[in-house]
């Protein structure tokens, strides 16, 4: 429930010049476990993060309900929030000599991390200890890999509170069990609270898990035990996907945005009011319309909110904003239409640089800005 923005830092009295020259982090939202390392009674608009140590540029930000974890260019993982039954303020988690790391993902109980030589590590937030889980995956892979074949290394990790995944070139493991194997390359894997979305190099999507709120996109509320091809988008090349709590999004090669699943808080960007004939749930992909021609570059989904970046560097958002996770002040708890956050956020209105990456946690959001 907070927003990160990476920018660059020198002292000036001019707000516009200052915000466009600072290198640091800006965030907002829920701070119940001191994830933001700021006073809990301040207004939850964007706040600067004063990093006492320089661990390098921020590569990834991973969230859970009670922690914020940051991977830097030096391969260091820094975390803040509730770890090992105590509140910590941006402490390094690899102080035992593990790493350097190149990819991370976070759930409420664990942090999954991939190191520079392809080993997969699990960090327990309950006891504060690292464990190399690569041998577990390798023993599982031995069942299907002949002696003449080379074992594939893990390329990246992905997790939510109920799902922990490790991904190779063409295999996916719900640690430690293999759940997907293809002759084609797996381009991207994302997971919501109860579902998984798989993007292949061919541009097709597979979904698996619970469809209690239509998040699988098959037009049915039936659970899928195995990855199932999303036929409604078959033939349309998808280039990027994201999974929220119970909703899903996909960007096509033509830069169109499709969304489906739960819309209780307007997180699909579609009005759900009875007066406008809105919907609470979309069990199949819906093409999202914009007031003017807009090419979509990135999309990222939280539990009940969504953020979308267009190619002209405009940030859009919709959904639940009770903790200001959209980065704006509003008297409404929900925004059931796509709103222009770049025009409404005081911070973004002052910034003219390119937004490089948009990342939503379950109850939060993150932005990485170019220098």
N, C-alpha and C positions, 0 to 999 in steps of 0.2 A: 503494500500500500504506500509506495513511495516512488519517486521518480529520480533517476540518476541522469545527470548530463555532464559529459566530459567536455571541458573547454580549456583555455590557457592562462597566467596571473600577474598582473602588475598593478601598482596602486595608482588610481586616478580618480578625480572627482566627477568625471563624466560617466554616467551609467552606461551609455551605449558603448563607449570605447572600452570601459572596464569589462563588460560582459563578453565582448568579442575578443578580448586579449587574455582572458584568464585560462589557465590549464588546471582544472580541478573537477570537482563533482558537485552537482546540485540535485537535491532530492526533496520529496515531499510525501506526506501520507502518514499511515499508522506507525506509531513509535512505541508500542506497548512494551517492547523488550529492549528498548534503547538501540534498535538497529541503526537509527539515524545519528546516534550520539549527539543529540541536541535536547534542549529542555522539552519535556513532554507537553507543556502547556502553551507552546507557541502556536501561532496560526500555521496550518499545514500547507502553505504555499511553498515555492521552491526555496531551498536553503543551501548555502555553500557548505561543502565538507572540507574542513581544514585537516589535511593529512600531514601528520607530524613527520612521517618517514616517506622517503621517495623510493618506491619499489618499482618504478617504471610506469609506462602507459597502461591504461586499463584495457584489457582485451575482452573480458567477459564479466557480466554481473549475474549472479544466480540468487534467487530468493526462495525462502520458505516463509511460513507464517511468523516464525520467531527469529529468523536470522537473515543477514545479508552477507553474501560471500563474493569476493572480488578476485579475479585472476589477472595478474599483471604480466607485462612483457618480459619480466625477469623470471617468470615461471613460479612466482610466489602466490599462494592463496591466503588472503586476509579476510577474516570474518568478524562480524559484530552481532551481538544479540545473545540469545540463550544457548550456551554450549556447556555440556557437562554439568548441568544444574546450577550454573552461575552466569551472570551477565558479563560479557567481555566486550572490550572496546577496540575493535580492529586489531586483533592479534594474528600473528602469522601461524598458520596451521601445519606447516611442514618443517617445524623446528627440530624434527628428528632426522633430518637429512633426506627425506623423500623428495622426489621431483628432479629437475624442474617439470612443472605441469604445463600442458598445452590445451586442455579442455576440461571444463567442469560442469556439473549440474547438481542441483540441490533439492532434497525433499525435507520433510520435517525431522526425520530421524537420521539421515545420512547425507554426505556429500560424495558424489562419484567424481573421480578425477582420472584423467589419462595423462601419463607422463611422456617425456620426449622419446622414449624407446618403445612405446606401445604397450606398457604395462597398465593394467586397470586397477585402481585403488578405491577403497571404500573407507570413508572417515565416519566413525560413529559419533554423533553429537551427544549420545548418552554417557559414553566413557572417555571421549576425547582421544581415541586411538585410531591409527591407520591400520588397514589390512590389505595386503596384496591379494586380490581375488582372481588374478590372471590364471593361476593353476586350476581353479575351479572351472573356468571357461575352457581351458585347454583340455581338461579331462573329459568334458562334455563333447568337445569337438573331435576327440579321438574316435568316438563311436562312428562317425560318418566320414572321417578323413583317412584315406589309405596311406601307406608308408611312402608311396611315391609322390604324394602331394604335399606341398608346403602349407603349413598352418598360416591362416591369414591373421594379420594383426588387427587389433581393435582400432577403428578410426575415430570414433567419438562415443560419448555417453549421453544419456538422456533419462530424466526421471521426474516423477511426481510423487505424491505421498503414498500411492498404492502401486506404482509401476517403476521398475528400475531396469533400464535397457543398456546393452552394449552392442555396438554396431560395427561389423566388418565391411568389406567391399560389397558383399552380396548376401550377408546373413545378419539376422537380428536375434539377440538373446534376451529373453526376460530372465535375468540372471538367477540361476545359471542355465536355464533350459532354452534350447533353440526353438523359436516360434516361427521363423520365416527363412526361406532359402530360395534364391532365384538365380537364373543364369545372367540376369541383368544387374547392373550396379544400383545399389540403394543410394539415392541422392540425399534424402533427408528423412529423418524420423522425428516426430513430435508426439507428446502424450498429454492428455488431459487428466482429470481426476480418475476417470474410469475407461478411457479409450485411447487407442493408438492410431496414428495416421502415418502411412508410409508413402513416400514419393519416390518413384523409380526414374532412372535416366531416360526412359521412354516417354515420360510426362504423364503417366497414369498414376492414380491414387488407389491405395488399399486401406481399408479401415477395419479395426478389430476392437472388441470389447463391448461395453454396455451401450445401448442406444435408448436409454430410458427417457431422454429428452431429444431424440432425433439426431444426436451428435455424430452418428456414423454416416448419415446422409443417404441411406438406402430406401427411404420412404416408409420404413417400418420401425417399430420400437422393440425389435428383437435383438437379443444379445448374439454376437458373433464370436465363436470360440477360436476361429482362425481368420487370418486376413482375407478380406473379400474385396474384389475389384469394385470400385465405385463407378457403376455403369453410366450414371447420368452425366458424368464428365468424361467418359471414355471417348476418345476422338478429339478432345480439346487438350492441348498440351499444357500441363500445369508446370510452373517453374518454381513455385514457393508455396509452403503451407504452414499453418499454425493451428495449435489446439488449445482451447481455453478450458475452463472447468467442465462445461457441458456444451460447448459450441466449437465450431471448426470453420476455418477459412482457407481459401486457395486463390492464388494469383495465376492467371493464364499468360501464355506468351504474348497475348495482345494487351497485356496490362489491365485486364478486367479483374474485378474482385467478386468472388462467390462466397457466400456465407450460409451456414445452416446450423441447426441445433436449437438450444434454449434461448429464448428472447425475453425472459421475464423482466429483465432490467433494461431492455432496449439494446443489448449488447450486439445485436446483429445490424444495428443502424437502421432498423425498420420500426416505425411507430407501432406500439402494441395497444394503443387506446382503442376502445370499442367504437368511438365516434369516427375514427379514420379507417375502420375496418382492419385494424392491425392484427398481428398474430403473436401468440405467446411461444410458439414453437414452429420451426421449419424443418421437417424431417428429410427434405431434399435440398440440394444447393439452389440458392436464389441469387441472381445477378443483382448486385447493388448498384443503384442508380445515383448519379451525382448531378448537382444543379447545372454544371457545365462540363465540358469534355475534360476528363481527368485520367491520366495514366498512373496506375498504382505501381509503386516500386517495392514496398514492404508492408507486411501486416504482422501484428503480434497480438495475442489474446491472453487476457487474464481470466480469473474465475468468472467474473461477471462484467468485464469491461473489455474494450477493444481499442487498439491504436493502429492507424493506417498512415503510411507515408507516401505522398505522391512524388512524381519525378520532378516537379517544380519546387521541391523542398517544403511543401506544406504538410503539417502534421494534423491529422484528423483523429477524432475520438468519439466514443459513445459508450453508454452503459452506466454501471453503478459508480457513483462518485462520492459515497458517504465519507470516505477518508481522504478526499481530494486526490485520488489516484489518477485522475485525468489531468492533474496539474493546474486546475483552474478553480476559482471561487464561484460557487453557484448555490442558490437556496434550494435547488432541486437535488434530491438524492440520486436520481437517475436522469440520463440524457438519452432519450429513445430515438435519436437521429444522429447522423454524422455531423459533428460540429467542427468548425475550424479552430483548432487549439492554437495555431500559430498566431491568430488574430486576438485571441482572448488571454493567452498567457503573457504577463508582463515580461517575463524572461525571454520567451521566444520572439516576442515583438521586437526586442532589442538586438537579437542575434541574426546575423546575415550569413553565417557559414553553413555548410552542408551538414545535414544530419546523416551520419554514416550508418547508424544501426538503431533500430527500435526493438526493445525487449520488454515484454510484460511478464511479471511474476503473477502468482495467483491473485494477490491483492495489491499489486504495485506495477510500476512501469519504469523503464530505463531508456535513456537516449545517449548515444555516443556521437559526439560532434567532431568534425574534422578541424584541423588547425587553421 
